[in-house]
Amino acid sequence: MREELYPDLAELGGLQQALAHAAGRRGEDLGLIEGATSPSLEDPNSAKLLSGRGTIMIYLGAEERRFFISTANVRHSWMEGVTDDFGDVVDVVLAWQSGATLQDLHSRHPFMEYNELAQANEDGDPVATQWDVLLRDDAFADYLPLTREIHAQERLRSLFPFYSMGMLRLSRDHTSRQAGEIRVSPLRGGGYRVESTTSGEQIHVAAMDQIVDAALSLL
C-alpha cells in the first residue's frame, strides 16, 4: 500500500482493518474480512467479505487512489465499480450485505454498474435472457447457426446456455456446478461431439441438424 494515497487506511493497519473500524463506528459488523487473494490479514491492499449473495471483493489502486469493488457468486458476477471515496466503499458493502437490489444500489451509487443478465438473475429468470444475449450479441455471431438450432427445441431451450472455448454448454442448473451439462463441441475433422457430463456418454454426429436429437437423448 502506498501510504501517501491511503493515509486513512494506513493509520489503521490496512484496508481490512479500516473497513471493520468504519463499520463499527456505524454500529455495524461486516463479519469475517479476509484478503482477496488469501485469508491472510497481512494483506493491506485487498479485502474479501461474505454476503448472502456471494462475495464482495475490494482492491486498492496502485498508481492512484482507487477502490475497485466487485460482487459475485460462484456462477456469475452481480455488479462492480470504482470509486476514490472510502466512505462509498463502506456504504456499498453494508448495503449489499443488507440485501439492497441492483437497481437500488446503482441509484445510490451510480459508479456501481450491472448488466441485464445480473438483473435477470436477481429477477429469477436468467435462462431466457441468456438465450437472448447469445442470439443478438455480435460477440457470438460466429456461433449463431448452432445457437438457433438448439434454441428452436423447447426442452433444450429450458437449459442455461453459454459458450466456453468454442464449446456450447447447456447447464441443467446454472446455480450449481454439480447439476451437469450437455456440451456441444465442433470437431476439427468436421461434425460435432455431443456429450453429457453427468453420464459421460458421448455421441458424434456429422451434421448440425443431428445435434438436437443427440442432445435430447442425453437429457
Backbone bond lengths (Angstrom), bond angles and torsions (degrees), N, CA, C in turn:
res aa  C-N    CA-C-N  psi(-1)  N-CA   C-N-CA  omega(-1)  CA-C   N-CA-C  phi
1 M - - - 1.463 - - 1.520 110.36 -
2 R 1.334 115.91 132.54 1.457 119.78 174.99 1.529 107.69 -86.31
3 E 1.315 115.41 110.28 1.459 120.41 -171.94 1.522 112.27 -63.77
4 E 1.353 117.03 -27.01 1.456 118.32 179.92 1.536 111.51 -70.21
5 L 1.335 117.05 -22.26 1.458 120.78 176.99 1.531 112.27 -87.88
6 Y 1.322 116.10 -29.53 1.464 120.74 -174.92 1.527 111.10 -131.54
7 P 1.341 117.84 57.29 1.467 118.97 -178.19 1.517 112.95 -62.08
8 D 1.351 117.59 -33.40 1.462 121.36 -179.99 1.521 111.59 -66.64
9 L 1.347 116.91 -35.83 1.453 120.41 178.99 1.531 111.16 -78.42
10 A 1.332 115.45 -40.75 1.461 119.66 -178.54 1.522 111.40 -61.29
11 E 1.311 116.55 -35.48 1.463 121.23 -179.92 1.525 111.69 -61.25
12 L 1.340 116.15 -29.03 1.461 120.74 -177.09 1.526 113.00 -99.23
13 G 1.350 116.83 -4.04 1.449 120.06 176.55 1.506 115.20 108.68
14 G 1.339 118.11 -3.98 1.454 120.40 178.36 1.514 112.17 136.52
15 L 1.323 115.73 -179.81 1.462 121.62 -175.05 1.522 112.55 -62.45
16 Q 1.308 117.37 -45.14 1.462 120.14 -176.58 1.522 111.82 -63.25
17 Q 1.307 115.67 -45.27 1.471 119.65 179.84 1.527 110.94 -66.59
18 A 1.331 116.62 -36.71 1.463 120.19 -179.79 1.526 111.24 -66.87
19 L 1.329 116.62 -38.41 1.469 120.27 177.03 1.523 111.00 -62.36
20 A 1.321 116.29 -47.55 1.464 120.36 -179.97 1.528 110.87 -61.94
21 H 1.326 115.93 -40.55 1.458 120.40 -179.64 1.521 111.18 -65.50
22 A 1.341 117.15 -46.24 1.463 120.59 -178.07 1.521 111.53 -64.38
23 A 1.325 116.32 -40.80 1.466 119.45 178.66 1.526 110.47 -66.61
24 G 1.318 116.58 -40.22 1.459 120.41 179.30 1.517 112.26 -61.39
25 R 1.325 117.09 -36.55 1.466 120.23 177.96 1.517 111.55 -65.92
26 R 1.325 116.77 -21.61 1.463 121.07 176.71 1.527 111.99 -95.22
27 G 1.331 115.93 4.36 1.450 120.08 -178.76 1.513 113.83 76.38
28 E 1.345 116.99 23.17 1.455 121.64 -177.54 1.532 110.34 -116.14
29 D 1.322 115.14 155.40 1.459 121.98 177.27 1.518 108.15 -121.53
30 L 1.323 117.66 119.09 1.459 122.17 -178.21 1.518 112.76 -81.59
31 G 1.310 117.94 -6.12 1.456 120.66 -176.70 1.511 111.32 78.90
32 L 1.323 116.00 -158.98 1.464 121.56 -177.70 1.518 110.67 -65.35
33 I 1.333 116.59 129.90 1.455 122.33 175.84 1.523 107.99 -120.68
34 E 1.315 115.98 122.98 1.459 121.50 -179.93 1.521 109.81 -121.07
35 G 1.331 115.49 174.64 1.445 119.63 170.39 1.527 108.99 -73.32
36 A 1.308 117.79 149.35 1.468 120.72 -178.13 1.521 111.89 -71.44
37 T 1.318 117.07 -27.32 1.461 120.00 -178.64 1.527 112.41 -100.51
38 S 1.338 117.78 -14.68 1.454 122.27 177.11 1.528 107.93 -162.87
39 P 1.328 117.94 162.24 1.467 119.71 179.93 1.531 113.86 -68.57
40 S 1.324 117.39 -4.74 1.449 120.66 -172.32 1.522 112.76 -64.21
41 L 1.311 116.13 132.96 1.463 121.50 174.30 1.524 111.20 -79.17
42 E 1.336 115.90 -2.89 1.453 119.73 -178.37 1.529 112.17 -83.32
43 D 1.313 117.77 -4.84 1.458 121.33 178.42 1.521 108.62 -87.41
44 P 1.320 119.03 106.80 1.462 120.89 -176.92 1.520 114.27 -84.65
45 N 1.364 116.43 -3.79 1.464 120.75 -170.06 1.523 114.88 -104.14
46 S 1.309 118.22 -2.72 1.455 120.10 -178.08 1.517 110.35 -150.03
47 A 1.328 114.73 163.43 1.459 120.26 178.13 1.515 109.66 -149.93
48 K 1.314 115.89 144.65 1.465 123.23 176.43 1.517 107.99 -128.84
49 L 1.332 115.64 124.84 1.453 121.32 -179.61 1.520 109.21 -126.66
50 L 1.325 116.06 157.94 1.453 121.01 -178.51 1.521 110.91 -102.67
51 S 1.332 114.38 154.11 1.454 121.52 172.51 1.521 107.65 -146.58
52 G 1.302 116.85 172.98 1.451 119.89 177.88 1.510 113.57 -68.68
53 R 1.329 117.48 -9.40 1.465 122.55 -179.75 1.521 112.09 -116.55
54 G 1.313 116.85 21.28 1.454 119.60 178.77 1.517 112.19 115.72
55 T 1.323 116.14 -152.72 1.459 121.09 -173.75 1.523 112.13 -103.42
56 I 1.316 113.76 155.41 1.462 122.30 171.94 1.522 106.30 -115.47
57 M 1.313 116.99 123.72 1.455 121.96 -179.26 1.519 109.53 -114.24
58 I 1.324 116.23 135.01 1.464 121.41 179.78 1.535 108.49 -132.02
59 Y 1.315 114.98 130.77 1.467 120.46 178.00 1.528 109.33 -127.28
60 L 1.315 115.94 148.19 1.462 121.42 177.14 1.522 110.11 -91.80
61 G 1.333 116.39 141.27 1.452 120.87 172.37 1.518 110.42 -70.01
62 A 1.329 116.06 145.16 1.467 120.19 -176.55 1.516 113.15 -90.71
63 E 1.343 118.15 -29.22 1.454 121.39 -174.13 1.529 113.48 -103.94
64 E 1.326 116.79 -22.49 1.458 121.36 176.92 1.515 108.71 -148.65
65 R 1.323 115.48 162.65 1.460 119.19 -177.37 1.526 109.73 -68.91
66 R 1.313 115.91 106.64 1.447 122.79 179.89 1.530 109.39 -147.05
67 F 1.320 115.37 139.21 1.453 121.60 173.82 1.533 107.58 -114.86
68 F 1.322 116.66 116.76 1.455 122.13 179.15 1.527 108.21 -96.83
69 I 1.328 116.43 120.73 1.456 121.92 -175.36 1.519 109.90 -118.97
70 S 1.318 117.10 134.85 1.464 120.70 173.39 1.523 109.02 -141.04
71 T 1.314 115.49 146.80 1.459 121.88 176.29 1.523 107.70 -125.15
72 A 1.318 116.87 133.30 1.462 120.30 -175.93 1.519 110.38 -160.10
73 N 1.336 115.94 160.46 1.454 120.49 167.26 1.522 108.14 -115.09
74 V 1.318 117.78 -169.40 1.458 119.19 -172.82 1.529 112.73 -70.72
75 R 1.332 117.92 -15.24 1.449 120.80 -174.79 1.522 115.02 -109.03
76 H 1.309 118.17 -24.17 1.457 118.45 -177.21 1.521 110.77 -161.24
77 S 1.319 115.03 162.16 1.459 122.15 175.57 1.517 109.86 -85.99
78 W 1.329 116.51 143.18 1.460 121.35 175.00 1.530 110.59 -92.62
79 M 1.327 115.73 -67.27 1.462 119.52 -179.24 1.516 109.37 -156.76
80 E 1.343 115.23 163.15 1.456 119.95 -179.55 1.522 109.40 -152.19
81 G 1.323 115.09 162.66 1.451 119.13 179.65 1.514 112.06 -173.70
82 V 1.332 115.45 172.98 1.460 122.46 -178.02 1.520 108.39 -134.83
83 T 1.325 116.20 136.07 1.459 121.18 176.73 1.519 109.11 -145.42
84 D 1.331 116.69 160.34 1.464 120.14 174.32 1.525 111.01 -105.80
85 D 1.326 117.00 5.48 1.462 122.97 -175.78 1.526 109.98 -105.91
86 F 1.330 116.79 112.94 1.460 120.14 -178.80 1.523 111.69 -64.41
87 G 1.311 117.35 -31.59 1.465 120.46 177.12 1.513 111.23 -61.18
88 D 1.339 116.58 -38.02 1.465 120.38 176.24 1.522 111.49 -62.89
89 V 1.324 116.05 -38.43 1.461 120.18 179.55 1.529 110.08 -60.00
90 V 1.317 115.58 -47.46 1.470 120.05 179.94 1.525 110.29 -62.83
91 D 1.320 117.38 -41.93 1.465 121.39 178.10 1.528 111.12 -58.60
92 V 1.333 116.15 -46.69 1.467 120.75 -178.19 1.529 110.71 -62.29
93 V 1.318 116.57 -46.48 1.468 119.98 -178.75 1.526 110.92 -60.64
94 L 1.310 116.78 -47.78 1.461 120.34 -178.67 1.530 111.34 -64.57
95 A 1.324 116.35 -41.25 1.464 119.90 -179.87 1.525 110.84 -65.31
96 W 1.331 116.66 -44.06 1.457 120.01 -178.96 1.527 110.92 -65.15
97 Q 1.321 116.76 -42.12 1.460 119.69 179.06 1.527 111.88 -66.24
98 S 1.321 117.54 -27.23 1.466 120.76 -179.10 1.527 112.24 -85.59
99 G 1.349 117.29 -3.69 1.455 120.28 174.98 1.513 115.84 99.32
100 A 1.327 118.92 17.91 1.466 121.29 178.09 1.525 110.25 -57.48
101 T 1.317 116.59 140.44 1.463 120.34 177.73 1.526 109.97 -74.19
102 L 1.326 115.38 164.32 1.458 120.44 177.77 1.524 110.86 -57.92
103 Q 1.316 116.01 -46.65 1.463 120.08 -178.29 1.522 111.35 -64.70
104 D 1.320 117.23 -42.66 1.464 120.35 179.82 1.528 111.27 -62.80
105 L 1.321 115.68 -44.78 1.455 118.59 -177.51 1.527 110.69 -67.81
106 H 1.324 116.81 -39.28 1.469 119.89 177.29 1.531 110.56 -64.88
107 S 1.319 117.20 -37.64 1.466 120.41 179.39 1.524 111.17 -63.58
108 R 1.322 115.39 -38.77 1.469 119.38 179.80 1.524 111.97 -78.11
109 H 1.317 116.09 -33.70 1.471 121.70 -177.12 1.523 108.25 -135.81
110 P 1.324 118.21 84.28 1.468 122.19 -175.40 1.522 114.76 -56.83
111 F 1.321 117.74 -20.77 1.464 119.01 179.03 1.535 111.07 -70.10
112 M 1.323 118.12 -16.99 1.456 121.43 175.94 1.533 108.25 -86.01
113 E 1.323 116.26 114.29 1.458 121.22 -173.11 1.528 111.17 -116.16
114 Y 1.338 114.99 156.14 1.457 121.33 179.13 1.523 108.66 -147.86
115 N 1.334 116.50 165.10 1.467 119.75 -178.54 1.527 110.50 -112.47
116 E 1.319 115.43 179.03 1.461 120.03 -174.48 1.526 112.31 -67.60
117 L 1.339 117.81 -29.08 1.450 119.17 178.53 1.523 111.02 -69.87
118 A 1.331 116.65 -38.07 1.460 119.38 175.17 1.523 110.53 -61.32
119 Q 1.334 116.38 -42.29 1.465 120.01 177.69 1.523 110.55 -62.59
120 A 1.326 116.47 -40.68 1.466 120.53 179.35 1.525 111.00 -64.68
121 N 1.327 116.99 -37.88 1.462 120.07 175.58 1.519 111.05 -63.67
122 E 1.308 116.72 -41.09 1.459 119.99 178.26 1.528 110.79 -65.73
123 D 1.330 116.79 -37.27 1.464 121.28 179.82 1.522 112.22 -75.02
124 G 1.327 116.85 -14.99 1.456 120.16 176.13 1.515 115.68 93.38
125 D 1.340 119.51 9.20 1.456 121.50 179.86 1.524 110.28 -140.52
126 P 1.336 116.92 70.64 1.462 119.35 -177.25 1.519 114.46 -82.11
127 V 1.324 118.42 -16.29 1.460 120.42 -172.54 1.525 111.42 -63.10
128 A 1.348 116.65 -51.95 1.466 120.07 -178.90 1.524 111.37 -61.16
129 T 1.333 117.00 -39.24 1.467 120.75 179.32 1.520 110.77 -65.24
130 Q 1.327 117.02 -41.34 1.464 119.77 179.88 1.525 111.12 -64.74
131 W 1.323 118.15 -40.63 1.462 120.31 175.34 1.530 110.54 -60.57
132 D 1.323 115.63 -42.43 1.463 119.95 -179.38 1.522 111.00 -61.93
133 V 1.323 117.02 -40.59 1.464 121.25 178.35 1.531 110.38 -61.66
134 L 1.326 117.00 -46.33 1.458 120.32 -178.24 1.522 112.19 -66.02
135 L 1.327 116.44 -30.28 1.468 120.18 -176.97 1.523 113.32 -81.29
136 R 1.323 118.00 -22.14 1.463 118.71 -174.54 1.531 114.54 -120.71
137 D 1.324 118.03 -14.02 1.461 121.07 -177.57 1.528 109.80 -78.64
138 D 1.330 117.06 126.36 1.467 121.50 -179.33 1.528 112.72 -59.47
139 A 1.317 116.69 -24.10 1.463 120.14 -179.80 1.526 111.79 -63.69
140 F 1.341 116.34 -21.77 1.470 120.65 -179.16 1.526 111.89 -111.54
141 A 1.332 116.57 18.78 1.470 120.82 -175.85 1.530 112.39 -60.08
142 D 1.326 118.06 -36.42 1.461 120.60 -179.25 1.526 112.44 -64.56
143 Y 1.333 115.99 -22.94 1.468 120.28 -177.22 1.529 112.35 -99.72
144 L 1.318 116.84 3.69 1.464 120.61 -172.06 1.532 113.68 -57.06
145 P 1.336 120.92 -44.32 1.472 119.17 179.13 1.536 112.53 -57.87
146 L 1.320 116.77 -43.35 1.461 120.29 179.39 1.525 110.59 -67.22
147 T 1.325 116.62 -42.53 1.464 120.35 179.64 1.522 110.76 -59.71
148 R 1.321 116.25 -44.85 1.465 120.19 -179.87 1.527 111.49 -64.54
149 E 1.312 116.32 -39.82 1.467 121.08 -179.03 1.535 110.16 -60.15
150 I 1.326 116.81 -45.80 1.457 121.05 -178.37 1.533 110.66 -73.18
151 H 1.321 116.50 -41.60 1.464 121.33 -176.53 1.524 111.92 -63.07
152 A 1.316 117.82 -26.24 1.459 121.10 -177.23 1.532 112.66 -70.14
153 Q 1.346 117.18 -16.97 1.458 120.46 -179.25 1.530 109.51 -97.09
154 E 1.316 117.26 123.87 1.470 121.84 -170.70 1.521 113.00 -60.04
155 R 1.311 118.36 -44.62 1.467 120.21 -177.46 1.522 111.32 -66.44
156 L 1.318 116.71 -39.16 1.461 119.73 178.22 1.523 110.81 -72.35
157 R 1.330 116.47 -31.43 1.463 121.24 179.05 1.525 111.46 -65.99
158 S 1.325 117.48 -18.20 1.466 120.69 179.47 1.525 112.44 -81.56
159 L 1.350 117.19 -7.88 1.460 121.79 178.37 1.526 109.89 -89.86
160 F 1.323 116.27 154.46 1.465 121.56 -178.90 1.530 109.03 -85.60
161 P 1.355 117.41 117.76 1.467 120.03 -174.44 1.532 112.77 -98.39
162 F 1.317 116.01 144.70 1.460 119.83 168.24 1.528 108.56 -158.54
163 Y 1.322 114.69 154.64 1.457 120.68 179.64 1.522 109.95 -103.00
164 S 1.320 114.98 138.73 1.458 121.46 176.85 1.520 108.04 -144.10
165 M 1.325 116.80 118.93 1.468 122.47 179.52 1.527 111.12 54.60
166 G 1.334 116.56 41.43 1.454 121.12 178.44 1.510 114.65 78.00
167 M 1.316 118.07 1.30 1.463 123.90 -178.20 1.527 109.78 -102.16
168 L 1.332 116.68 131.96 1.459 120.48 173.86 1.521 108.31 -85.09
169 R 1.312 116.26 123.85 1.459 121.68 -179.25 1.527 108.73 -116.08
170 L 1.293 116.66 126.62 1.458 123.54 -177.83 1.526 107.79 -113.89
171 S 1.320 115.95 107.80 1.455 121.11 -174.32 1.520 111.33 -91.94
172 R 1.325 115.77 134.62 1.460 120.53 176.21 1.524 111.42 -68.81
173 D 1.320 116.25 -30.13 1.466 121.51 178.41 1.524 107.50 -153.09
174 H 1.322 117.16 103.47 1.468 120.39 -172.90 1.523 112.70 -68.71
175 T 1.333 117.71 -10.39 1.469 120.17 179.49 1.520 112.29 -87.73
176 S 1.329 117.44 -5.65 1.466 120.55 -176.46 1.520 110.73 -132.59
177 R 1.303 117.07 127.40 1.462 121.60 177.11 1.530 111.63 -71.44
178 Q 1.325 117.33 -18.29 1.447 121.28 -177.68 1.530 112.78 -91.92
179 A 1.331 117.73 -1.25 1.462 120.58 -173.88 1.524 112.95 -71.47
180 G 1.302 117.69 -25.59 1.459 121.52 -179.73 1.519 112.70 94.14
181 E 1.321 115.45 155.75 1.461 122.24 -177.17 1.525 110.98 -137.84
182 I 1.318 114.30 154.73 1.454 122.28 162.58 1.522 106.20 -101.75
183 R 1.332 117.21 127.80 1.461 121.23 -176.65 1.524 110.51 -119.26
184 V 1.329 114.99 136.13 1.462 121.27 179.57 1.530 107.67 -120.20
185 S 1.328 116.41 118.28 1.467 121.28 -175.80 1.523 110.49 -123.31
186 P 1.340 118.58 123.55 1.472 120.88 171.88 1.529 109.25 -64.59
187 L 1.318 117.06 141.24 1.463 121.94 -179.77 1.519 110.47 -103.53
188 R 1.312 116.58 145.65 1.459 121.00 -177.29 1.522 112.31 -59.07
189 G 1.315 116.60 -37.98 1.449 119.86 -177.74 1.514 113.71 -83.87
190 G 1.334 116.25 4.09 1.459 121.12 -177.56 1.510 111.30 106.43
191 G 1.302 116.21 155.58 1.452 121.02 -178.80 1.519 112.24 82.49
192 Y 1.329 115.13 -169.40 1.462 121.02 -174.77 1.524 110.01 -141.00
193 R 1.317 114.46 152.05 1.466 121.20 170.47 1.525 107.74 -108.02
194 V 1.307 117.67 125.62 1.463 123.26 177.10 1.520 106.81 -113.44
195 E 1.320 117.63 125.10 1.458 119.55 -174.63 1.520 112.13 -139.46
196 S 1.312 114.93 155.22 1.458 122.30 175.46 1.517 108.75 -109.02
197 T 1.328 117.43 126.12 1.462 119.73 177.28 1.522 111.03 -76.23
198 T 1.326 117.03 -14.36 1.467 120.70 179.64 1.521 110.97 -78.30
199 S 1.339 116.68 -50.31 1.465 120.72 -176.99 1.520 112.96 -95.31
200 G 1.347 116.48 -20.32 1.455 120.27 -175.61 1.519 113.26 82.54
201 E 1.319 116.56 -1.63 1.463 120.38 -178.63 1.525 110.91 -71.81
202 Q 1.335 116.24 141.86 1.460 123.14 178.41 1.527 110.35 -126.49
203 I 1.324 114.68 142.61 1.452 120.95 176.00 1.521 107.96 -129.27
204 H 1.328 117.07 130.52 1.464 121.30 177.39 1.528 108.61 -103.22
205 V 1.307 115.52 128.87 1.463 120.48 179.42 1.518 109.07 -123.62
206 A 1.329 115.61 153.74 1.460 120.15 -174.62 1.514 113.05 -89.15
207 A 1.341 117.16 -27.24 1.464 119.97 -173.92 1.522 111.04 -134.75
208 M 1.330 114.53 157.70 1.456 120.11 -176.90 1.526 112.42 -61.92
209 D 1.332 117.83 -33.67 1.456 119.28 -176.78 1.531 112.89 -72.82
210 Q 1.325 116.55 -2.36 1.475 120.84 175.94 1.519 112.20 -97.77
211 I 1.326 116.63 -9.26 1.457 120.98 -174.63 1.523 111.59 -64.95
212 V 1.320 117.29 -43.98 1.453 121.10 -175.32 1.528 111.08 -58.19
213 D 1.327 117.24 -49.48 1.464 120.32 -179.81 1.530 110.99 -61.55
214 A 1.320 116.67 -39.21 1.467 119.82 178.85 1.523 111.06 -64.82
215 A 1.324 116.06 -44.76 1.462 119.78 -179.21 1.524 111.08 -64.95
216 L 1.328 117.94 -40.94 1.464 121.35 179.52 1.529 110.92 -63.42
217 S 1.319 117.11 -36.14 1.465 119.93 -179.96 1.525 112.39 -67.95
218 L 1.338 116.65 -18.58 1.464 120.50 -178.62 1.528 112.79 -96.15
219 L 1.316 117.10 -7.78 1.470 119.84 -180.00 1.525 110.96 -70.00
